[in-house]
Amino acid sequence: MTADPVRVAFFKVEGALLRPPTVPPAAWFVMAHREMKARVTRLGGLVAALGLQVASPLGERKVATKLAWAGLRNMSDDRLAVLAEEYDERQIQPALRTAGSEQVLRAKQDGFVVVLVSEWLDVLVQPLAKRVGADRLVSNRMEMVDHSATGRLLDPVIGSGAATWARDLCVELGADIGKARAYGASGGDALLLSAVGEPCALHPDWRLRRIARDADWPIVER
Amino acid sequence: MTTPISVAQTLAGRELFITGTSGFLGKVLIAHLLHEVPDIGKLHLLVRPTKTRKLSVSGADRFKKIALQSPCFRPLRDRYGAGFERLISDKIIIWEGDVTEPDCGLAEAVVQRLGPVIDVVVHVAGLTDFEPDPKKALEANTLGATHVLELTSRLERAMLLHTSTCYVVGQKSGHILEQVATTTPNGKAIDPEVELAAFEALAKGEAGVDQRDPAVKIERAKAATAHARSRGFPNTYTYSKALAELLLTKKAPLNGTRRPVPLTIVRPAIIECAETFPFEGWNEGINTTGPLLWLIKSWFRHLPSKGDVRFDVVPVDTCSRAMIGIIAAMLAGKAQPVYQVGTSSTNPFTVGRAIELSNLAVRKDLGATNKKPLERWGQRFFDTVAVGADEDHTFAPNRLRRLARDLKSLVGSAAGAIPALRKGKDSADIFLDDMDKSLGRVQRMLDLYRPFIHDNNWSFDNRNVRALDALMDDDSRARFGWAGDRIDWRKYWIDVLYPGLATWSMPLLENREVPIDAVPAWASPAGLAVCGVAQLPPTPRELPSIDPVKTMLADDAPAATLDLVPESLGATL
């Protein structure tokens, strides 16, 4: 008797599961850097990252992501952990979308392996993943040396772009990406949604809405 | 194959004599023994009565208050309820006395009574001021230890567990082994008797000078600190404790007119808030970390310290667990001569990390307060950072003091030239004088801490206390095994230590009361009488008719009490 094939459901945290936060997480960290000079100077880097994100083609999201998190250079792992806890309490928990968490629950009930996908740091998203009962988390990871952030993200960097990591994960889990689901919310998620068999635009921004309409993907909004 | 030690079975029916029962560690040790070793025989507690011009409180009454109202005994009161008083009367015997006196101030009949029954004397009493009156340090820490040794030698079979400190090593960085030094930290030969005579002369002070004069006392304290530093110790406290170790080590095995005493020395590192027993965060008095966190919590910005220096903190219950395990090992004949109860060698924690976690703890605390948003934002914005101790930083207290004095002078000149300003001059003078005094106290505090957070970097070997785990059975290891390596410093510092200090220690720095528990509803007057000095059971030997209360009062008990709040530290803040 053959086992049921593994089916994977990808959920993009930013947008699909969470409403946009009041304060972007990288800014939250930078403004709480121990060194006062760093707080001021690295906010400039964040502004540049934001500009790059807004103005650039999809493929440049990775650069913007790397730039945003570079501001955490020299931050201790203790500070990262405590600020992440704070951010989870004040920004993430109040921003959880009901529709998003319902979709996660439905996917679990349907027997899917639930994978949360995020451009944020793992330390930020892990509590959320645990809370919603996700099976796996794919997110960015900060390189740490002697318990101090270098400001560089470890590979693979999760931004937009080719969802190579999604294909690799499906292979690892023994799943067929053609039968996987994916829930995204921004234009940058289009490539991931294109790679799976059951894409869904969940609270899409204008870019993804246009793409979803053109591709005839379901659009869920509530 | 060696039989593993069962701590509970080894201690069952045994009788311990304990000093320092009103101190932070002493109380936790007593409560921990009663809680975890219910079959222990008896705990004989040496308690000093309080006698001042305004107040007289017997040792028994002092302990009654502790037992009924100290939060340290909460787990026992909660467990036993109305049966708590019965527990105390069954297990506790109070003996009034004082370690600064020969035979701890106990009458001969009491010593004879204790002789056949005491298994281990646990000496915890001591003065923990960094810069005390040398007379007090000598009497409490050095001579106190020798008095306890002499008493122990008069008991038929008792062993002695002496509580010292890791910092007897002095100003000598590096990996510190568990052995008693044979030289001073700066490498000079040391004869403990000669050293004792020098310390006694220092404590006595100059002939013909009124030693009670406050200015003379300050000078004497400074002279003692200089004396300690000349030998390589950071302060009088560590010097007096090191001298005690040397004297005990020399005298304990001697077979003069007294019985040689099996001696074990336990050296805790910096004892701080409890991890779990009696409850998370419990602390008492002003210990080492409280003033540092209090400073970090204020607007203070530059802490003269070195980030990579190891800061060896051990929770008080980790220490009491270890001591109970050591006592069992002593009774089983398997104890080592010295145990260092610290974390720096196997679970190191640094000053830099302590500062970082303190900043984060303050941030978390401020987030939960009702302070105005601007004030919260302002305090959260200014994290404390480590700076070199010898550099004149922007916010260095001495620099700010110079600024305050310059401002005062400027205000004085301006008021002289412009009559309209004279009105505000007095207020400005008061404000600036207060600022000068506060900064002076801060600078003094930083000077006292400098050896521990800047000048020296110690790693205290703790293999002996870890090796106890292998000697114990599984149950004993779970309850009394070494817990220092499992401490998650982030969780401990932010969720246990900081809130604990905020509740139990920082109020003292702000001249506020700390909470004590209400007398339990089940404590009746008749019950209180039980919770006190037990009547001596009859012994085979005929004793002359004695009034036990009068007998147990020490002759010439000193009028002043040992302060729980370190005088020298308290005076600086």
Interface residues (C-beta under 8 A of the other chain):
Chain A: A32 R34 E35 M36 S76 D78 R79 A81 V82 E86
Chain B: R353 E356 L357 N359 L360 R363 K364 G367 R380 F381 F382 D383 V385 R490 I494
